[in-house]
Amino acid sequence: MFQSPDVTRSGDNHAGDLPCREALLGPITVDERDSISGYLQRRPQPRTGDRVYNSNKTLLLTMNTLFKREFPQLKILGLLSLAALTMMTSTAVQGADLVVKNGEQIAFMGDSITQAGARPNGYVRLVISGLKAAGVKTTAIPAGISGHKSNQMLARLEKDVLSKKPDWMTLSCGVNDVWHGARGVNLEDYKVNITKIVERCEAAKVKVVILTSTMIGEDEPNKNNQKLATYNEFLRTLAKEKNLPLADLNADMQATIEGSKDKKKGRLFTSDGVHMNPDGNRMMAAGVLKAFGLSDTQLEKAQQAWSTKE
């Protein structure tokens, strides 16, 4: 979570941070102190996974705008003060953005895409190595089974995930619910199944990252993708309602395909229109890492680490 412009933080006691500001900004009057403390307590907090403050440049501009707007009477935030304040807060902000902690376990629930993702250079392994490149060592619990739909994932949630007591679970589900047609799962039942999966994880204190389902054929207008869009829209709504990190892989995939001159005959990200090729696995891993809070700089380091292993 983004905590600027606090320099230090102890619970919700924002007033305790003011002496640090006085050292940088000069004496602060009682009225100004009350005004700043009040603002810090009422300011909006971005959701986990939001990428509003992922760079020091944005942080700097945000603080500058904030204080100019809220406290025009204060003659503060000159170039020297800005630089000093940025140095003091940048490390704390980066650490706060990254929601996964050292030593945690991450379960990866899904279908054949996730099952294959646990292989070398699959997205599951790339997520783990990407976190390691950011200084966070984690352990994967692979839980992908080929052909599985939301009803089957719900049925095996306890056995394959909750019984192993992970700290996190990524949920990739929807492709087979749509792709299997009459043997699939209709939207209303899908909503019930996915909601139960999330709520059972919440009850077990397992944090969930929602992944939108990747495309069924790399042509967005086809019938399956049009149907899948309604399933993904539900996932976005659920993530927002429950304040869950969201990796919008479908949107990432569509945007890249649309912007590519060479679409490689529908095989830009997949080997068969559905299952990921190496570029598809990297795309998925990048999306999950962004949802976990990696900054652009940290993501670049992760991608460099992936290239080194190839």
C-alpha positions, 0 to 999 in steps of 0.5 A: 500500500502507498503510504506517502507522504508519511516518513514513518508509520506506527499503526494509524498514528500519523501525527507521530510522523510530523517531527520528521517533516519539521526537520525537513520543512521547518517549524510547523504551527499548531494549526498547521500540525492539526491540518496536516494530521487531519488530512493524513487520516482522511486521505484515500488509500489505494487498493492493493494491486493499484499501480498509481504510485509505482515510480519515484517520479510519480511519488515526487509529483504527487507529494508536491501537488498534495501539499500545494493543494492542501497547505498553500500557506506552507512555504515548503517542498523546495528542490532540496526538501523534495530530494531529501523527502524522496530519499527517506520515503522511496525505500519504504514505499517500494517495500509497502507496494510489494504485498508478498513477503519473504518466506511466504507460500503461493498456491497456483489454482488453475487448469492446464495453462497453470499445470503447464505453468509449473514446468520450466519457464512456465508462468508459475516458475517465472513468478517465483523467480521474478519475486526472488529477483525483487529480493523476496523468496517464496515457494510455489504450490502448483494446483493446476489440473488439465481440463478443470472448470470452476466446479472442479476447482471448488471441489478440490480447493481444500485438498489441493490448496487450503490443507497446505496452508499457503499465504496466497493463492492465484486463481486462474479459472474460466477458459474451460467453463466457456470453451467446453460448451455444453459441458462447460459451466454457465455464467450464473453457476460460475459466479457462485463457484468462484465466489465460494472459492474466494470466500473459503480462502478468506475464511482460511486466511489465504489471500487471493489474487484474481487472474482474468482468463486468457483468450480462447483463440487470439482473435477477440471477436470470436464467439468464445471470446465474446462469451468469455468477456462476461466471465472476466467482467464478473472477475473484475467486479468481484476483485473490486468488491472484495479488494483483491489484487487483480491481474487482468491478463485478458486485457494485457493479452488483447492490447498486445495482440492489437498493437502487434504488426506481426500477429504470427498467425494467431500464435503470438502468445499461444501454441494452439490458440489457448495454451501459452507459448514462452511469450505467453508465459512471460506475459502471464507472469508479468501480470501476476507480478504487477498484481503482487505490487512489483514496480516497473524497475523490479519487473525489468529486473525479473525479466532480465533474470528470465532472459539469463536463464534461457 
